[in-house]
Amino acid sequence: MKRVVIAGGGVVGISCALALQAEGHSVTVLEPGPIGEGASWASCGCIAVGEIVPLSQPGMLMKVPGWLLDPEAPLSLRPASALGLLPWFARFTANSMPSRMRAIAADLARLTFAATADFKAQLADIETPELLVERPVIKLFDDERDKAVMGAAFDLARELGCTIDDISGREAHEMEPAIATDFKFAAVLRDWSFVSDPKRLVKKLMQAFVQRGGTVLPLACKGFQRDGARVTGVETADGQLLPADEVVIAAGTHSKPLAKNLGIKLRLEGVMGYSTGLQDPGLDLKHTVFYPAGGFGVTPYENELAVAGTVEFASLAAAPKWRRADVLVKRAHRVLPGLQDRHHSRRMGRRPFTPDTRPIIGRTVNLANVSLATGHGQLGLTLGATTGRIIADVIAGRPLSEEIRAFSPDRF
Ligand SMILES: Cc1cc2nc3c(=O)[nH]c(=O)nc-3n(C[C@H](O)[C@H](O)[C@H](O)COP(=O)(O)OP(=O)(O)OC[C@H]3O[C@@H](n4cnc5c(N)ncnc54)[C@H](O)[C@@H]3O)c2cc1C
């Protein structure tokens, strides 16, 4: 049995905690924020098995210059943060080469294709199977040009094994009568599903962990005590030193400064996104519906309809711009003409993005007992359970498949 300290109790950190606890370790999670209110709370809630083609796909990049001039565009870059983000952005765009896109998509597919089974096993373990809603996702396109932007990404995803059916806008309306009648094209992403309440998910995972003897401290990790190539203790914000045989850094976007503290340079930026929960939406929706031209998705959660999306590059210190959340709700009327948006609540999340869209999972060569579990970008909810399983293998010293090495923290 090892004493494991995990920095971060978001969906990834708590999934690692449960998986390590199941191996018999004594696990402590440091989580300074309200439980369940990490980035996954602002997410679209999808188990996005087919979301394997990086955002740096050429079709998207071509649109970026126009988007940057439009304050209401689905993608924006805060001028004050631009300079600091340039090196990350340069690496990100370098990954738009077809060979790199294909390699990244194939690597991600190896993880996402395991995600549904891993997630179901996790939900069975905490006896909450109803949190997974096994219904495909619908993507909507205004016209041929709009659909073409996704064309290459869909082709690549299909080639790698994803099931995507092209349907007409009319057929999408028949599947979901709340959808407007005038979309020309749509696609049904058959491998996807969604979580009926991401906040409840994280809380349930945390509850199970605590009931089984795990410790959660409402404190931030501030630093580490080292003895050569080993970390021997974790320093908390209130000055405690927690002895540790193993440390897992799973603090989402905040993993970057924590890793830096240990001399590990992560190429990681927090890409902001917003979600508005509509409490009385005035319509019944059964599937998650994405409108890529608007940069958002709408998911029917248990107690609200969530309109979530946008990609906003900004520094970790940048405050939310709630206007961007309001723009999404305004645009959602295009998709769902009967939508009522009187009663709502808003949240912001920072997706921890690497320039190659691959998450960071595993040990770093220079430290014997530190693992990283971060950088999941728009796949953190999807890959929480899978990441927990892999981190348990890492800490047990079980041999990792060659594929997992693609996610090594040392690749930067
Ligand atoms: C608009 C939007 C839509 C999305 N849609 C999807 C989707 O459909 N499907 C999907 O899979 N993903 C989606 N995502 C991405 C997903 O939400 C993230 O990838 C995921 O939440 C990351 O989980 P995490 O646990 O790594 O980070 P977080 O959820 O951010 O958790 C990190 C935790 O670390 C804590 N922390 C911070 N600093 C410290 C410290 N010093 N010490 C200890 N703890 C610390 C924080 O309080 C936080 O709770 C979306 C994200 C957004 C914003």
The ligand as an ORCA input file, in Angstrom:
! r2SCAN-3c Opt
* xyz 0 1
  C     -17.723     24.531    -22.859
  C     -17.046     23.209    -22.596
  C     -17.560     22.053    -23.187
  C     -16.956     20.806    -22.939
  N     -17.548     19.682    -23.430
  C     -17.003     18.473    -23.133
  C     -17.650     17.272    -23.550
  O     -18.731     17.287    -24.145
  N     -17.041     16.093    -23.262
  C     -15.846     16.023    -22.596
  O     -15.314     14.934    -22.403
  N     -15.241     17.150    -22.154
  C     -15.789     18.360    -22.408
  N     -15.175     19.503    -21.966
  C     -13.846     19.408    -21.347
  C     -13.907     18.927    -19.911
  O     -14.823     19.696    -19.182
  C     -12.505     19.036    -19.316
  O     -11.569     18.387    -20.145
  C     -12.460     18.378    -17.952
  O     -13.415     18.939    -17.103
  C     -11.083     18.487    -17.339
  O     -11.139     17.809    -16.123
  P      -9.987     17.975    -15.059
  O     -10.364     17.163    -13.877
  O      -8.679     17.730    -15.725
  O      -9.994     19.539    -14.727
  P     -11.018     20.371    -13.841
  O     -12.405     19.884    -13.997
  O     -10.761     21.810    -14.123
  O     -10.577     20.025    -12.360
  C      -9.336     20.462    -11.843
  C      -9.516     20.694    -10.376
  O      -8.251     21.044     -9.804
  C      -8.478     21.956     -8.768
  N      -7.246     22.704     -8.500
  C      -6.794     23.824     -9.096
  N      -5.633     24.197     -8.561
  C      -5.314     23.293     -7.600
  C      -4.236     23.135     -6.696
  N      -3.212     24.015     -6.657
  N      -4.248     22.082     -5.857
  C      -5.265     21.173     -5.874
  N      -6.328     21.283     -6.724
  C      -6.345     22.325     -7.572
  C      -9.606     22.827     -9.281
  O     -10.309     23.426     -8.203
  C     -10.454     21.837    -10.074
  O     -11.553     21.355     -9.341
  C     -15.776     20.745    -22.148
  C     -15.285     21.896    -21.545
  C     -15.906     23.122    -21.747
  C     -15.376     24.339    -21.049
*
